[in-house]
Amino acid sequence: MKLLHIDSSILGPNSVSRTLTAEIVERQRRLHPEIEVTYRDLAAEPHLHFSPAHIAAAQGATPDAAVSTDLASGGAVLDELFAADIIVIGAPMYNFAVPSQLKAWIDRSLIAGRTFHYTATGPEGLLPKGKKVIIASSRGGFYGPNSPTATFDHQESYLKQALGFIGLTDITVVRAEGIAVSPESRKAALASARTEISALAA
């Protein structure tokens, strides 16, 4: 069994999402002692944002060294997605959406002809069935389904739509929100998220 562990927060050791993904991965290690873990830190080693140079390379132009390296990294992203049985994603909310580093990873993951294709009845995901995704979501405020600011959420909702588009539909969200409201709120959010993590099944 293989697990892909992705972090995207720029906050390093102060990151709630990084804390939660580490605990989720540890929970999976306990459930599956034989599991193999591949780790990507998108803040430490970010992908380039798509540029005219990427389009030119796709059309046959010779890319420069930076774009060539980035294209190779994009190929590795696809290999990791296809190989993983479990995908753990640390996704903090930045200005109502995901970090740009995580968006760049998504751009490498949604590739027509590789992870999805268009059919007469609409798009169809091409990733093998049975993969599980666990998202560690952290938010400074409150944006849950019953919150008056629920419509501000372009973080969890975006990830579910994007991942579902390529066939990743078995998605669990471990959420810690309100972490910037007060120290007490942060402590309560972490406690709630850890309860969810302890209940994760194999």
Order of alpha helices (4+ residues) and beta strands (2+ residues): beta-alpha-beta-alpha-alpha-beta-alpha-beta-beta-beta-alpha-beta-alpha
